[in-house]
Amino acid sequence: MTDLSPFAIAKRWPALHPEWLQLYSAPTPNGVKVSILLEETGLAYEPHYVDIGANESWTPEFLALNPNGKIPAILDPDGPGGKPLALFESGAILIYLAEKTGRFLPHDAALRYQTLQWLMFQMGGIGPMFGQVGFFHKFAGRDYEDRRPLQRYVAEAKRLLGVLEMRLDGQSWIMGADYTIADISMLGWVRNLIGFYGARDLVAFDTLTHVPQWLERGLARPAVARGLEIPKRP
């Protein structure tokens, strides 16, 4: 039987199936990237809900796996060479799982790097900028008298959506006909921006054509629908 006892995180979130990949996460835009990909690949995994509102990601057990204190993180008992692998950062996890399964990341070298560039576009732009829109429009930042931060992040979010709009012109997915980890990385963020963050009108989402159609296609995938709800909130 697989022994996860050397990992502190397995003590706080015990595994019922230690032979499966362990996911420590919450259904946030970053968290659902990994649950969606896991659902798409069909890998056996066990999700553990990490209550970030209760600061569970800052507990010693979680920090032992991810010293940055952010979800998602994974513990794969069957990592490279058959040895357990603990991994954090959603982009790194997407690449790892895509390579582990041989799916959702092109094998052609040029296409692979182009997919990774769009993944980095999400990591460096879409995620941070959309998150700031959420903070300044929906959360504590909305009470700031100075409206310049919100205006700055809204303008940048609109610009990034414009980049996606151009990329998706004439094609179904970020990489053309093939759905990849680039799409998976962005679906939850775009959905959150216009839904949970309530910024649909702010970013003029309905003036776009290709991005809304892409989002609709993505959300219609059964694995995406499932992944968006994993891990379940108590």
DOVEX-45983 format. One record per residue (C-alpha): residue number from 1; residue in one letter; chain; z, x, y. Coordinates in steps of 0.05 Angstrom, whole numbers, plus 5000, padded with zeros to 4 digits. Example, Ala and Ser with C-alpha at 12.3 -4.5 7.8 and 13.67 -1.06 7.14 Angstrom:
{pt 1, a, A, {5156, 5246, 4910}} {pt 2, s, A, {5143, 5273, 4979}} 
This chain:
{pt 1, m, A, {5000, 5000, 5000}} {pt 2, t, A, {4983, 5025, 5070}} {pt 3, d, A, {5043, 5054, 5106}} {pt 4, l, A, {5044, 5043, 5181}} {pt 5, s, A, {5117, 5063, 5189}} {pt 6, p, A, {5101, 5128, 5225}} {pt 7, f, A, {5075, 5086, 5283}} {pt 8, a, A, {5130, 5057, 5328}} {pt 9, i, A, {5086, 4999, 5350}} {pt 10, a, A, {5086, 4973, 5278}} {pt 11, k, A, {5162, 4965, 5282}} {pt 12, r, A, {5160, 4919, 5341}} {pt 13, w, A, {5098, 4881, 5316}} {pt 14, p, A, {5104, 4885, 5240}} {pt 15, a, A, {5040, 4880, 5200}} {pt 16, l, A, {5032, 4826, 5148}} {pt 17, h, A, {4969, 4861, 5125}} {pt 18, p, A, {4978, 4935, 5139}} {pt 19, e, A, {4913, 4951, 5105}} {pt 20, w, A, {4875, 4913, 5160}} {pt 21, l, A, {4860, 4938, 5229}} {pt 22, q, A, {4917, 4920, 5276}} {pt 23, l, A, {4901, 4892, 5345}} {pt 24, y, A, {4953, 4892, 5400}} {pt 25, s, A, {4927, 4850, 5458}} {pt 26, a, A, {4926, 4787, 5499}} {pt 27, p, A, {4869, 4739, 5517}} {pt 28, t, A, {4852, 4772, 5583}} {pt 29, p, A, {4782, 4795, 5604}} {pt 30, n, A, {4797, 4865, 5578}} {pt 31, g, A, {4833, 4841, 5516}} {pt 32, v, A, {4779, 4793, 5492}} {pt 33, k, A, {4726, 4848, 5492}} {pt 34, v, A, {4757, 4874, 5428}} {pt 35, s, A, {4773, 4808, 5395}} {pt 36, i, A, {4702, 4784, 5408}} {pt 37, l, A, {4673, 4846, 5377}} {pt 38, l, A, {4720, 4841, 5317}} {pt 39, e, A, {4699, 4769, 5307}} {pt 40, e, A, {4626, 4788, 5313}} {pt 41, t, A, {4631, 4844, 5262}} {pt 42, g, A, {4674, 4807, 5211}} {pt 43, l, A, {4722, 4865, 5202}} {pt 44, a, A, {4789, 4846, 5173}} {pt 45, y, A, {4841, 4851, 5227}} {pt 46, e, A, {4909, 4826, 5246}} {pt 47, p, A, {4921, 4806, 5319}} {pt 48, h, A, {4989, 4815, 5353}} {pt 49, y, A, {5003, 4781, 5419}} {pt 50, v, A, {5030, 4828, 5472}} {pt 51, d, A, {5064, 4788, 5527}} {pt 52, i, A, {5043, 4827, 5589}} {pt 53, g, A, {5079, 4777, 5633}} {pt 54, a, A, {5144, 4798, 5599}} {pt 55, n, A, {5124, 4872, 5606}} {pt 56, e, A, {5118, 4882, 5531}} {pt 57, s, A, {5063, 4933, 5543}} {pt 58, w, A, {5115, 4977, 5577}} {pt 59, t, A, {5163, 4978, 5518}} {pt 60, p, A, {5175, 5045, 5483}} {pt 61, e, A, {5139, 5020, 5421}} {pt 62, f, A, {5076, 5002, 5458}} {pt 63, l, A, {5077, 5064, 5501}} {pt 64, a, A, {5080, 5106, 5439}} {pt 65, l, A, {5010, 5082, 5424}} {pt 66, n, A, {4984, 5074, 5495}} {pt 67, p, A, {5021, 5115, 5547}} {pt 68, n, A, {4981, 5079, 5600}} {pt 69, g, A, {5017, 5014, 5583}} {pt 70, k, A, {4955, 4969, 5582}} {pt 71, i, A, {4925, 4923, 5530}} {pt 72, p, A, {4885, 4924, 5487}} {pt 73, a, A, {4902, 4977, 5435}} {pt 74, i, A, {4887, 4983, 5361}} {pt 75, l, A, {4914, 5017, 5300}} {pt 76, d, A, {4862, 5026, 5246}} {pt 77, p, A, {4893, 5047, 5179}} {pt 78, d, A, {4823, 5067, 5156}} {pt 79, g, A, {4801, 5112, 5212}} {pt 80, p, A, {4756, 5173, 5209}} {pt 81, g, A, {4766, 5211, 5144}} {pt 82, g, A, {4806, 5153, 5117}} {pt 83, k, A, {4865, 5170, 5163}} {pt 84, p, A, {4899, 5121, 5210}} {pt 85, l, A, {4873, 5121, 5281}} {pt 86, a, A, {4910, 5094, 5341}} {pt 87, l, A, {4865, 5080, 5400}} {pt 88, f, A, {4870, 5051, 5470}} {pt 89, e, A, {4822, 5035, 5528}} {pt 90, s, A, {4777, 4976, 5514}} {pt 91, g, A, {4712, 5014, 5525}} {pt 92, a, A, {4731, 5068, 5476}} {pt 93, i, A, {4752, 5016, 5425}} {pt 94, l, A, {4685, 4980, 5433}} {pt 95, i, A, {4647, 5044, 5420}} {pt 96, y, A, {4691, 5061, 5361}} {pt 97, l, A, {4684, 4993, 5328}} {pt 98, a, A, {4609, 4991, 5340}} {pt 99, e, A, {4601, 5059, 5308}} {pt 100, k, A, {4648, 5042, 5251}} {pt 101, t, A, {4607, 4980, 5233}} {pt 102, g, A, {4539, 5004, 5254}} {pt 103, r, A, {4529, 4942, 5296}} {pt 104, f, A, {4520, 4922, 5369}} {pt 105, l, A, {4503, 4993, 5392}} {pt 106, p, A, {4431, 5016, 5383}} {pt 107, h, A, {4418, 5073, 5334}} {pt 108, d, A, {4361, 5100, 5376}} {pt 109, a, A, {4391, 5155, 5419}} {pt 110, a, A, {4359, 5135, 5485}} {pt 111, l, A, {4377, 5061, 5476}} {pt 112, r, A, {4447, 5081, 5455}} {pt 113, y, A, {4459, 5119, 5520}} {pt 114, q, A, {4429, 5063, 5561}} {pt 115, t, A, {4477, 5014, 5528}} {pt 116, l, A, {4535, 5061, 5543}} {pt 117, q, A, {4514, 5066, 5615}} {pt 118, w, A, {4520, 4990, 5622}} {pt 119, l, A, {4587, 4992, 5587}} {pt 120, m, A, {4609, 5044, 5638}} {pt 121, f, A, {4582, 4998, 5693}} {pt 122, q, A, {4630, 4945, 5669}} {pt 123, m, A, {4688, 4993, 5662}} {pt 124, g, A, {4679, 5025, 5730}} {pt 125, g, A, {4653, 4966, 5770}} {pt 126, i, A, {4655, 4895, 5741}} {pt 127, g, A, {4726, 4900, 5714}} {pt 128, p, A, {4762, 4933, 5773}} {pt 129, m, A, {4724, 4895, 5827}} {pt 130, f, A, {4728, 4826, 5795}} {pt 131, g, A, {4802, 4839, 5781}} {pt 132, q, A, {4814, 4853, 5855}} {pt 133, v, A, {4778, 4788, 5874}} {pt 134, g, A, {4826, 4752, 5827}} {pt 135, f, A, {4887, 4786, 5858}} {pt 136, f, A, {4868, 4772, 5930}} {pt 137, h, A, {4840, 4702, 5919}} {pt 138, k, A, {4885, 4672, 5866}} {pt 139, f, A, {4949, 4713, 5859}} {pt 140, a, A, {4998, 4746, 5907}} {pt 141, g, A, {4945, 4778, 5950}} {pt 142, r, A, {4922, 4710, 5975}} {pt 143, d, A, {4983, 4709, 6021}} {pt 144, y, A, {4962, 4771, 6058}} {pt 145, e, A, {4944, 4756, 6130}} {pt 146, d, A, {4893, 4812, 6131}} {pt 147, r, A, {4831, 4781, 6099}} {pt 148, r, A, {4791, 4846, 6098}} {pt 149, p, A, {4812, 4867, 6027}} {pt 150, l, A, {4788, 4800, 5998}} {pt 151, q, A, {4724, 4803, 6038}} {pt 152, r, A, {4711, 4874, 6014}} {pt 153, y, A, {4720, 4857, 5941}} {pt 154, v, A, {4681, 4792, 5945}} {pt 155, a, A, {4623, 4829, 5976}} {pt 156, e, A, {4625, 4882, 5921}} {pt 157, a, A, {4631, 4828, 5866}} {pt 158, k, A, {4569, 4794, 5895}} {pt 159, r, A, {4532, 4860, 5896}} {pt 160, l, A, {4550, 4874, 5823}} {pt 161, l, A, {4528, 4805, 5803}} {pt 162, g, A, {4463, 4820, 5838}} {pt 163, v, A, {4454, 4882, 5796}} {pt 164, l, A, {4464, 4840, 5733}} {pt 165, e, A, {4416, 4788, 5760}} {pt 166, m, A, {4361, 4839, 5767}} {pt 167, r, A, {4376, 4870, 5699}} {pt 168, l, A, {4372, 4803, 5664}} {pt 169, d, A, {4307, 4782, 5696}} {pt 170, g, A, {4259, 4768, 5639}} {pt 171, q, A, {4307, 4785, 5583}} {pt 172, s, A, {4362, 4750, 5544}} {pt 173, w, A, {4414, 4806, 5541}} {pt 174, i, A, {4432, 4868, 5580}} {pt 175, m, A, {4392, 4911, 5532}} {pt 176, g, A, {4334, 4863, 5525}} {pt 177, a, A, {4327, 4824, 5460}} {pt 178, d, A, {4389, 4856, 5429}} {pt 179, y, A, {4460, 4832, 5442}} {pt 180, t, A, {4506, 4893, 5447}} {pt 181, i, A, {4574, 4917, 5467}} {pt 182, a, A, {4548, 4918, 5539}} {pt 183, d, A, {4544, 4842, 5538}} {pt 184, i, A, {4610, 4836, 5501}} {pt 185, s, A, {4645, 4878, 5554}} {pt 186, m, A, {4622, 4833, 5611}} {pt 187, l, A, {4624, 4762, 5585}} {pt 188, g, A, {4699, 4753, 5593}} {pt 189, w, A, {4699, 4782, 5663}} {pt 190, v, A, {4643, 4739, 5690}} {pt 191, r, A, {4674, 4678, 5657}} {pt 192, n, A, {4742, 4694, 5689}} {pt 193, l, A, {4713, 4706, 5757}} {pt 194, i, A, {4683, 4637, 5764}} {pt 195, g, A, {4735, 4601, 5721}} {pt 196, f, A, {4807, 4625, 5720}} {pt 197, y, A, {4800, 4663, 5786}} {pt 198, g, A, {4766, 4604, 5819}} {pt 199, a, A, {4716, 4648, 5856}} {pt 200, r, A, {4652, 4612, 5838}} {pt 201, d, A, {4636, 4591, 5909}} {pt 202, l, A, {4663, 4655, 5939}} {pt 203, v, A, {4613, 4698, 5902}} {pt 204, a, A, {4556, 4646, 5908}} {pt 205, f, A, {4549, 4644, 5833}} {pt 206, d, A, {4505, 4582, 5833}} {pt 207, t, A, {4452, 4618, 5875}} {pt 208, l, A, {4439, 4662, 5814}} {pt 209, t, A, {4392, 4644, 5758}} {pt 210, h, A, {4394, 4696, 5702}} {pt 211, v, A, {4469, 4712, 5701}} {pt 212, p, A, {4490, 4639, 5691}} {pt 213, q, A, {4439, 4631, 5635}} {pt 214, w, A, {4463, 4696, 5602}} {pt 215, l, A, {4536, 4673, 5608}} {pt 216, e, A, {4518, 4606, 5576}} {pt 217, r, A, {4482, 4641, 5518}} {pt 218, g, A, {4541, 4687, 5507}} {pt 219, l, A, {4594, 4633, 5509}} {pt 220, a, A, {4553, 4592, 5459}} {pt 221, r, A, {4562, 4646, 5405}} {pt 222, p, A, {4615, 4623, 5356}} {pt 223, a, A, {4647, 4692, 5352}} {pt 224, v, A, {4654, 4694, 5427}} {pt 225, a, A, {4686, 4625, 5428}} {pt 226, r, A, {4736, 4648, 5376}} {pt 227, g, A, {4749, 4716, 5407}} {pt 228, l, A, {4765, 4687, 5475}} {pt 229, e, A, {4827, 4654, 5444}} {pt 230, i, A, {4853, 4715, 5406}} {pt 231, p, A, {4909, 4732, 5403}} {pt 232, k, A, {4937, 4662, 5411}} {pt 233, r, A, {4989, 4654, 5465}} {pt 234, p, A, {5055, 4628, 5437}} 
